[in-house]
Amino acid sequence: MVDAAPGRVVRIWTDGACSGNPGPGGWGAVLRYGGHERELCGGEATPTTNNRMELMAAIRALESLTRPVTVELHTDSTYVRNGITGWLASWKRNGWRTAAKQPVKNADLWQRLEAACVRHEVTWLWVKGHNGHPENERADALANRGMIEARAAASPAGR
């Protein structure tokens, strides 16, 4: 858990990975506060999507914060950034339907992400993925590790 003092900024970098899309997936996050850093990762062996893993990375990072703080969350997912900063309000007004009247994909995770944001003042920042940004590259490596570990745990040899 990250236990930041009020008024201080926690910087978070997140990423998701999926093999096959749908397929096994993983998520990773790097959290930095002052001189402290924490890494989180996890995954799902059952078929999932890269978008679900991108959402899980942000959710799990925000849920790990122990008190309300100011957050700068860096993601290479325009899906996550655009969804939380723009589309979410419309989806809620429309009963979790898109403008095309279709059910919102991943509504369960969007609702969980919204709940995880409530306690914090979150600024959502986009970073270009796979472009040499050290923290984004680390989050990507963590997401891949989460995917590999989830797949190994689900295999007969991993049990």
N, C-alpha and C positions, 0 to 999 in steps of 0.2 A: 504494500500500500504506500502511496505517496501522501505524506502529511505536511502540506504546505501552509505557511502562515497566511492569514488574510491579507489581501492586497498584493500578493506576490503572484507571478505568472508561472504556470506550469506549461512547458512546451511539449507537445506530443506529436510524434510522427507515426502514421499507421499504414499498413498495407495488407492486402489479401492475395491469396494464390489459389489456383485450382488446376488440377490435372485432368483435362478432358472437357470441363465446363459444359455439362455437369460431370462431376467426378469427385474424388477425394479433394479436400481443400484445407487450407490453413490460413491463419491470420497472425500478424505480428504488430507490436507497438513498442516504441521507445519513448519513455517519459523522462523529462529532464526538469529539475527544479534546483536552481542555484548550482551547487557543485555535486548534486546527487543525480544519479541516473538509474533507471530501472527498465528492464526488458521483460515483455510479456509475449507469450505465444501459445497457440492452441490450434486444434484442427478437428475435422470431421472426416471419418473414413467413409461414411455413407455419401452417396452422390449429393453434391451441393454445387453452388455456382460461385464465380469470382465475386459477383456483387454481394452475395450473402457474406462472404468472407471479409470483404472490405467493410461492410456494416459491422460485423462482429469485432473487427479490430478497433473501431472507434468506440463501440459499446463497452467492450471489456476494459479499454484504457480509461474511459470516463468513470465506469463503475468502480475502478480500483482507487479512485481518489477518496480520501477519508473525510474531507471537509470541503465546504464550498470555496472555490477558488476561481481566479481568472485563468482561462485556458486558451492557448493558441494551438489549434489542432491542424496539423499539416497532413494532407492526403493527396495521393496522385489520382484519386477517383473523382472524376467530374460527376459521376452518378451520386456519390455520397454528398459531395459539396452542394450540387444543385438541388438535390432532394431535400436536404435539411434547411437550406437557406431560401428556397423558393417554392418547390412543389408541395412540401408538406402541408402548408396552410390550406391550399386548394384541395388536396386529397381529403383532409379532415372535413372541410365544408361540404364536400361531395360524398360523404359517407364512405370514405376510403375507396373511391372510384377515380379513375383518371379522367381527363377531359374527354376522352373517347368513350367514357362510361364503362370502361373495363375495370375489374378489380386491380388494385395496386399490388404489384409484385412485391413480395417480402414485407407486407404490411406488419407482420408480427415483429420484425426487426426494426422497422421504422418507428413503431410505437415504443419499443424498448429503448431505441436511441433517443427519442424525444424525452422519455422519462429520465434517462441518464444525464441529459443536458440541463434539466430543470434547476438543479442546485448550483450550477456554475454559470459564469459569464464566458461563453465560448465564441471565439473568432475562428471561422473556418477558412483555411488557406490552402490553395492548390499548389502543388509542386509537381513539376514534370517528372514522371517516373523513368527509371532506367537512364538517368542523365548524369550520374556521378554525384548526386547529392548524398553525402555520407549517412545522414540519419535515415533518409528514405531507402537507401541501399541496405542499411542494417535492418529496417523494418521488413523489407522484402526477403532478406535472408531468414529472419525469424518466421515469417509466414511460410516459407518453403520448409523450414525445419518442423513447424507445426503440422504441415501436411504430411511430411515423411513419417513423423512420429505417430500420427493418427492412423496412417495406413499400416504401419508396422504393428501397432497395438491390435489392430483388427484382423491381421493375418493369423492363420493357425499357428505359425511358428512364434508369433509375438504374444500369444496367450499363455 
